[in-house]
Amino acid sequence: MEEILTIEFKKWQEKHPDWISEHFYMGEFIYSAKAVQAGLDNMPPADAQMAIRNLVRKLLEPLRVYSREPIVISSGYRSEEVNRLVGGVPNSQHRKGEAADVYTFGSFRLLENLINSGLNFDQAILYRSRKFLHLSLKYKGANRRQVIIR
């Protein structure tokens, strides 16, 4: 059964050319319910798309493989207008394509896996009450490996 599902998934994946890695595609980082509601274009510019690819290839996909658990993107790239609508800080790494918020389903496990993995990252901010983890990786410059729990 698992082999059949894998074959079907590969067929589906081939029809969607915006895959960055085995588990992540560009559309996850562009979609925003707030943008849809407000009729805003949330398409990242080329430099932000490069940063998203970097984030996926160097942090999210390796973390997904290490954790052996799904990572669900709740917020990726944000245009200036979308960032303002969701209450993001003006210098948010989401604006550059360097950050993603992922569901944690109330668990610290993904944060623990990140720390244990030895992967490079800029920030990991766990929002306990809202049940998500903000993960970021700078496209250029030194990463801080900063862990914050709120």
Secondary structure, 3 states (H helix, E strand, C coil): CHHHHHHHHHHHHHCCCCECCCCCEHHHHHCCHHHHHHCCCCCCCHHHHHHHHHHHHHHHHHHHHHHCCCCCEEECCCCHHHHHHCCCCCCCHHHHCCEEEEECCCCCHHHHHHHHHCCCCCEEEEECCCCEEEEECCCCCCCCCEEEEC
